[in-house]
Amino acid sequence: MINEVLWRLIPLPLGFLLDLLLGDPVFLYHPVRLIGNLISLTEKLLRSLFSISPRKERLAGVFLVIIVCVLSMGVPCMLLWFCYRISLGLGIAAETFLCYRLLAVKSLKQESMKVYHQLKKNNLNEARYAVSMIVGRDTEKLTDLGVTKAAVETVAENTSDGVIAPLLYMALGGISLIFFYKAVNTMDSMIGYKNERYLNFGRCAAKLDDTVNFIPARISAWLMIAAAFPLGLDWQSGKRIYQRDKYLHASPNSAHPEAVMAGVLNIQLAGEACYFGKPIKKPVIGDSGREIEYEDIKKANQLMYGSAALGALLFTGVRFVLLFVFRFKI
């Protein structure tokens, strides 16, 4: 029994290690791109079927969420079932590979460090372009400090969205839940905007994303605080700012990892930003202990890696207990 549990436990820690080693190779088509294509096609279909009115747009958005979630979970689960029917080894390999492809530790570091390297070379335009690849805000007019802040904020937020949350859902429900989470997260990033096009159509996706990230955001914050101590960062300030500023965001979740990051680095994050040409005022998170600098991008990644390692250990333990209790039903 224990041997079987250990075999089925392999995909989570091994998938995590593969992500640390390999990241996101350009020659491999990412599953999230397939989910994104599905979202785009489904949106076009539903908009053609539903007349334009706020109520019907909201209904179409609900149908989109159902269709995308069912297909995003169903296809990989059928593939995995088929692999396990052939052999345990093939099933383990397939499950490990799928887990690895849905984690974003190394790719998040690589993309944010592109911003760091351009700032270090005083190439502001290139730094703006690099940060535009990983944030949703307008970047054309950002100063070097604005670019740096955007990069640090996205590392903080994606510590939860791209690392801790997928690990948690993999631990709780295996491939089906990790794909469900990534489908919801991708829908929110594509249609979860409060603009004229998506205010009604994307409402269901945005609310569901808030729901599925509620617990991971809070776990991420405490893992970041715990990781700050062995890294020699200011964990006490991180805890203090987190407890004070964790709700200073329109999202119920985003400020949690951002508040820890701001506290640990003794900087201020958030504040006003432009989206689709419109300035959006946000509360400032953290104290103005010092001005942010591009070296903070490296420190943010160190904290992200430390939090990811703690999360992988924690959720591997959770997965072990659940596999043992539920006899591989997850």
GIZILIN-V20014 format. One record per backbone hydrogen bond with DSSP energy under -1.0 kcal/mol. CO is the residue of the C=O (numbers start at 0). NH is the residue of the N-H. E is the energy in kcal/mol with one decimal. If there is no record, write none. Layout:
BEGIN
CO,NH,E
CO,NH,E
END
This chain:
BEGIN
0,4,-2.1
1,5,-2.6
2,6,-2.1
3,7,-2.2
4,8,-1.2
9,13,-2.5
10,14,-2.1
11,15,-2.1
12,16,-2.2
13,17,-2.5
14,18,-1.8
15,19,-2.0
16,20,-2.0
17,21,-3.4
18,22,-1.5
24,27,-1.5
29,32,-1.1
29,33,-1.1
30,34,-2.1
31,35,-2.6
32,36,-2.4
33,37,-2.2
34,38,-2.4
35,39,-2.3
36,40,-2.5
37,41,-2.6
38,42,-2.5
39,43,-2.1
40,44,-2.2
41,45,-2.7
42,46,-2.6
43,47,-1.3
44,48,-1.1
45,49,-2.1
52,56,-2.7
53,57,-2.0
54,58,-1.9
55,59,-2.5
56,60,-2.2
57,61,-1.6
58,62,-2.1
59,63,-2.3
60,64,-2.0
61,65,-2.2
62,66,-2.8
63,67,-2.8
64,68,-2.3
65,69,-2.5
66,70,-2.3
67,71,-2.5
68,72,-2.0
69,73,-2.8
70,74,-2.1
72,76,-1.6
73,77,-2.4
74,78,-2.2
75,79,-2.5
76,80,-2.6
77,81,-2.2
78,82,-2.1
79,83,-2.5
80,84,-1.8
81,85,-1.3
82,86,-2.2
86,90,-1.9
87,91,-2.7
88,92,-2.4
89,93,-2.6
90,94,-2.6
91,95,-2.5
92,96,-2.4
93,97,-2.4
94,98,-2.2
95,99,-2.7
96,100,-2.1
99,102,-1.3
103,107,-1.6
104,108,-1.8
105,109,-2.8
106,110,-2.6
107,111,-2.1
108,112,-2.5
109,113,-1.1
111,115,-1.6
112,116,-2.5
113,117,-1.8
114,118,-2.4
115,119,-2.4
116,120,-1.3
117,122,-2.9
118,121,-1.6
121,123,-1.2
122,126,-2.3
123,127,-2.8
124,128,-2.1
125,129,-2.6
126,130,-2.5
127,131,-1.7
130,133,-1.5
138,141,-1.3
142,146,-2.6
143,147,-2.1
144,148,-2.6
145,149,-2.2
146,150,-2.1
147,151,-2.5
148,152,-2.6
149,153,-2.1
150,154,-1.9
151,155,-2.2
152,156,-2.9
153,157,-2.4
154,158,-1.1
156,160,-2.3
157,161,-1.9
158,163,-2.6
159,164,-2.9
161,103,-1.4
162,166,-2.0
163,167,-2.6
164,168,-2.6
165,169,-2.3
166,170,-2.1
167,171,-2.2
168,172,-2.3
169,173,-1.8
173,177,-2.0
174,178,-2.2
175,179,-1.7
176,180,-2.6
177,181,-2.2
178,182,-2.2
179,183,-2.2
180,184,-2.8
181,185,-2.3
182,186,-2.3
183,187,-2.2
184,188,-1.8
185,189,-1.4
186,190,-3.3
187,191,-1.6
194,198,-2.3
197,201,-2.2
201,205,-2.4
202,206,-2.6
203,207,-2.5
204,208,-2.2
205,209,-2.1
206,210,-1.8
207,211,-2.7
208,212,-1.5
210,213,-1.1
212,216,-2.2
214,218,-2.4
215,219,-2.9
216,220,-1.8
217,221,-1.7
218,222,-2.3
219,223,-2.5
220,224,-2.0
221,225,-2.4
222,226,-2.5
223,227,-1.7
226,230,-1.1
227,232,-2.5
228,231,-1.6
232,234,-2.0
233,237,-2.0
234,238,-2.5
235,239,-2.2
236,240,-2.9
237,241,-2.0
238,242,-2.3
239,243,-1.5
240,244,-3.4
241,245,-1.4
244,247,-2.0
246,248,-1.8
252,255,-1.5
253,257,-1.3
254,258,-2.8
255,259,-1.5
256,260,-2.4
257,261,-2.7
258,262,-2.3
259,263,-3.1
260,264,-2.1
261,266,-2.2
263,233,-1.1
268,284,-2.6
272,279,-3.9
273,137,-3.3
274,277,-1.8
277,274,-2.5
279,272,-2.2
282,270,-1.3
284,268,-2.9
286,288,-1.8
292,295,-2.4
293,296,-1.5
294,298,-1.7
295,299,-2.5
296,300,-1.8
297,301,-2.1
298,302,-2.2
299,303,-2.2
300,304,-2.7
301,305,-2.4
302,306,-2.5
303,307,-2.4
304,308,-2.3
305,309,-2.1
306,310,-2.6
307,311,-2.7
308,312,-2.0
309,313,-2.7
310,314,-3.0
311,315,-1.7
312,316,-1.7
313,317,-2.0
314,318,-2.5
315,319,-2.2
316,320,-2.1
317,321,-2.3
318,322,-2.7
319,323,-2.1
320,324,-2.5
321,325,-2.9
322,327,-1.0
END
